Amino acid sequence: MMLIDTYDLDIFTPPYEPGAERYSTIARLTIDISEALPYLNATLRGAVYHQAANALTWKKSGHNMEVIS
């Protein structure tokens, strides 16, 4: 059983860098995954779980990643 079946994906250049050769991405999930965040925190190297904000942050290949539920 997969937790995430569908999502919406927005890809855009950062608004503070017009014409940049890099992109920002936001994936909007169709379900609440807040109960999975502590488990992701335990398995993702360098992850930080912010329980009060229902958020998880980490770096992957030099990119900042964040999940907010």
C-alpha positions as CSV (number, residue, x, y, z in Angstrom):
1,M,0.0,0.0,0.0
2,M,1.3,3.4,-1.0
3,L,0.7,6.4,1.2
4,I,0.7,9.0,-1.6
5,D,-1.3,8.1,-4.7
6,T,-1.5,11.6,-6.4
7,Y,-0.1,15.0,-6.0
8,D,0.0,18.4,-7.8
9,L,3.4,19.7,-8.8
10,D,4.3,23.4,-9.4
11,I,7.7,24.2,-11.0
12,F,8.9,27.8,-11.2
13,T,11.9,30.1,-11.2
14,P,12.5,31.7,-7.8
15,P,10.6,35.1,-7.7
16,Y,13.7,36.8,-6.2
17,E,15.9,35.6,-9.1
18,P,14.2,36.4,-12.5
19,G,15.9,34.6,-15.3
20,A,17.7,32.2,-13.0
21,E,18.9,28.9,-14.3
22,R,17.5,27.1,-11.3
23,Y,14.0,26.2,-10.3
24,S,11.9,25.8,-7.2
25,T,9.3,23.0,-6.9
26,I,6.3,22.6,-4.7
27,A,4.4,19.3,-4.5
28,R,1.0,19.6,-3.1
29,L,-0.2,16.3,-1.6
30,T,-3.9,15.3,-1.6
31,I,-3.6,13.6,1.8
32,D,-2.3,14.5,5.3
33,I,1.0,12.8,5.9
34,S,1.8,14.4,9.3
35,E,1.8,11.0,11.1
36,A,4.6,9.9,8.8
37,L,6.9,12.8,9.5
38,P,8.5,11.4,12.6
39,Y,9.3,8.2,10.7
40,L,10.8,10.2,7.8
41,N,12.8,12.1,10.4
42,A,14.3,8.9,11.7
43,T,15.4,7.7,8.3
44,L,16.5,10.8,6.4
45,R,20.1,11.8,7.2
46,G,20.3,15.3,8.7
47,A,16.5,15.8,8.8
48,V,15.0,18.0,11.5
49,Y,11.4,17.5,12.6
50,H,9.6,20.6,13.8
51,Q,6.6,19.0,15.7
52,A,4.8,22.2,16.5
53,A,4.8,23.2,12.9
54,N,4.2,19.7,11.5
55,A,7.3,20.3,9.3
56,L,10.4,18.3,8.3
57,T,13.5,19.8,6.7
58,W,16.6,18.3,5.3
59,K,19.2,18.7,2.5
60,K,19.6,16.4,-0.4
61,S,22.5,16.9,-2.9
62,G,22.9,20.5,-1.8
63,H,19.2,21.3,-2.2
64,N,16.9,22.3,0.7
65,M,13.9,20.1,1.1
66,E,10.9,20.7,3.3
67,V,7.6,18.9,4.0
68,I,4.9,20.9,5.7
69,S,1.8,19.0,6.7
